[in-house]
Amino acid sequence: MTRAHNILFLMADQLSPHALPCYGHPVVRAPHIDALASRGVVFDNAYTASPMCVPARAAMMTGQLGSTIGVYDSGSELAAAIPTVGHYMRLNG
């Protein structure tokens, strides 16, 4: 039997990477984020499916554009019938 992996995905609104020490900020202290960054994967480039947070999160979690799944703005809800990465992870232990 294979061992399940631990996955921690952080997504923050309105946090510029330049405001974090792991991206080179000389003054800010963020020891826990630095520790995670030193042991995990840090992306230097990222793209979003939407400039609004709710459609962007829905797209990230489903792998589908917000316009495809009906999540157009911050007042939208993701339909319960649409599977997310969380559903697939739970199915796989």
C-alpha positions, 0 to 999 in steps of 0.5 A, spaced: 500 500 500 502 506 498 503 512 503 498 518 502 502 524 501 500 531 505 498 537 501 498 544 503 496 549 498 496 556 500 492 561 496 492 569 499 488 575 496 492 581 495 499 578 497 504 580 493 510 575 493 515 581 493 512 582 501 515 576 503 522 574 505 522 567 501 522 572 495 527 577 497 524 582 502 529 584 507 525 587 512 518 582 513 519 576 517 514 570 516 518 564 519 512 559 518 511 561 510 519 561 509 519 554 513 514 551 508 517 555 502 524 552 504 521 545 504 516 545 498 515 548 492 515 555 490 512 558 484 516 564 481 510 565 476 503 564 476 497 565 472 489 566 474 483 564 470 480 570 473 482 577 476 476 576 481 477 571 487 471 567 487 471 565 480 479 564 480 478 559 486 473 555 483 477 555 476 483 553 480 479 547 484 475 545 478 480 545 473 474 549 469 473 556 467 468 560 471 464 561 465 464 554 464 461 552 471 457 558 472 462 562 477 462 569 474 463 574 480 464 574 488 457 572 489 457 566 485 456 559 488 459 553 485 454 548 484 455 541 488 454 537 482 461 540 480 467 535 482 473 539 485 480 537 486 478 536 494 473 530 491 478 527 487 483 527 493 478 524 498 476 518 493 484 517 493 485 517 500 
